Amino acid sequence: MATPDVSAAPEAETSNASTTSESALFGDASIVKENGEECPICQYIKEGPCRDEFVAFNACAESLRPDEPGDKCTDTFTAMFNCFEKNIDHYGPIIQLLGSLAADSSQNAESSESSG
């Protein structure tokens, strides 16, 4: 399968300064589009060798209540990310996307702190 177009990724939430890279990647943790189809990035991840780790992380993220911190899913996110790194040939674009989202989130948090 072709590498996913990461420019089509969901936009990161910036309203909460503690937004983690996993919530930035998946927005509100929902990976299903309104029409019931799964997002292309999620499909791509599941087609690779880290499917089980992704499914475990996503189940954790979907189980979060709105008032729960995202760090509840740190272990499953770490396991997924470690798997991505071991399979860089397939997940390299996803790792790049996570890095850019984390950098954007960090910049947004810094600009919020300096303006507040």
JOKA-V189399 format. One record per residue. N is the residue number from 1. RES is the residue in one small letter. SS is DSSP state (alpha for helix, beta for strand, coil for the rest). OMEGA is omega as a letter, one per 40 degrees, with the letter a starting at -180 (999 if undefined). D_CENTER is the distance of its C-alpha to the mean C-alpha in Angstrom with 1 decimal. Layout:
N|RES|SS|OMEGA|D_CENTER / N|RES|SS|OMEGA|D_CENTER
//
This chain:
1|m|coil|i|20.3 / 2|a|coil|i|19.5 / 3|t|coil|a|16.5 / 4|p|coil|i|14.1 / 5|d|coil|a|14.7 / 6|v|alpha|i|11.6 / 7|s|alpha|i|13.6 / 8|a|alpha|a|13.0 / 9|a|coil|i|9.3 / 10|p|coil|i|9.0 / 11|e|coil|i|10.3 / 12|a|coil|i|9.0 / 13|e|coil|a|11.1 / 14|t|coil|a|13.8 / 15|s|coil|a|16.3 / 16|n|coil|a|15.4 / 17|a|coil|a|16.0 / 18|s|coil|i|14.2 / 19|t|coil|a|10.7 / 20|t|coil|a|8.4 / 21|s|alpha|i|5.7 / 22|e|alpha|i|3.5 / 23|s|alpha|i|5.5 / 24|a|alpha|a|5.5 / 25|l|alpha|a|2.9 / 26|f|alpha|i|4.6 / 27|g|coil|a|7.6 / 28|d|coil|i|10.0 / 29|a|coil|i|8.3 / 30|s|coil|a|10.5 / 31|i|coil|a|9.8 / 32|v|beta|i|13.5 / 33|k|coil|a|15.2 / 34|e|coil|a|18.3 / 35|n|coil|i|20.5 / 36|g|coil|i|19.1 / 37|e|coil|i|17.6 / 38|e|beta|a|14.2 / 39|c|coil|a|12.0 / 40|p|alpha|i|13.0 / 41|i|alpha|i|9.8 / 42|c|alpha|i|9.5 / 43|q|alpha|a|13.2 / 44|y|alpha|i|13.1 / 45|i|alpha|a|10.9 / 46|k|alpha|i|13.4 / 47|e|alpha|a|16.3 / 48|g|coil|a|15.9 / 49|p|coil|a|17.0 / 50|c|coil|a|13.9 / 51|r|alpha|a|14.0 / 52|d|alpha|i|15.2 / 53|e|alpha|i|12.7 / 54|f|alpha|a|9.8 / 55|v|alpha|i|12.2 / 56|a|alpha|i|12.9 / 57|f|alpha|a|9.5 / 58|n|alpha|i|9.1 / 59|a|alpha|i|12.7 / 60|c|alpha|a|12.3 / 61|a|alpha|a|9.7 / 62|e|alpha|a|12.1 / 63|s|alpha|a|15.1 / 64|l|coil|i|14.4 / 65|r|coil|a|17.1 / 66|p|coil|a|16.7 / 67|d|coil|a|18.7 / 68|e|coil|i|16.9 / 69|p|coil|i|15.0 / 70|g|alpha|a|11.4 / 71|d|alpha|i|13.0 / 72|k|alpha|a|14.4 / 73|c|alpha|a|11.4 / 74|t|alpha|a|11.7 / 75|d|alpha|a|13.8 / 76|t|alpha|i|11.8 / 77|f|alpha|a|8.6 / 78|t|alpha|i|11.4 / 79|a|alpha|i|13.1 / 80|m|alpha|a|10.3 / 81|f|alpha|i|9.8 / 82|n|alpha|i|13.7 / 83|c|alpha|i|14.1 / 84|f|alpha|a|12.2 / 85|e|alpha|i|14.6 / 86|k|alpha|a|17.5 / 87|n|coil|a|16.9 / 88|i|alpha|a|16.3 / 89|d|alpha|i|18.5 / 90|h|alpha|a|16.1 / 91|y|alpha|i|12.6 / 92|g|alpha|i|13.9 / 93|p|alpha|i|12.4 / 94|i|alpha|i|8.8 / 95|i|alpha|i|9.7 / 96|q|alpha|i|11.3 / 97|l|alpha|i|8.6 / 98|l|alpha|i|6.5 / 99|g|alpha|a|10.1 / 100|s|alpha|i|11.1 / 101|l|alpha|i|8.5 / 102|a|alpha|i|9.6 / 103|a|alpha|i|13.1 / 104|d|alpha|i|13.1 / 105|s|alpha|i|12.1 / 106|s|alpha|i|14.8 / 107|q|alpha|i|17.3 / 108|n|alpha|i|16.9 / 109|a|alpha|i|17.6 / 110|e|alpha|a|20.5 / 111|s|alpha|i|22.0 / 112|s|alpha|i|21.9 / 113|e|alpha|a|23.7 / 114|s|alpha|i|26.2 / 115|s|alpha|a|27.1 / 116|g|coil|999|27.4
//
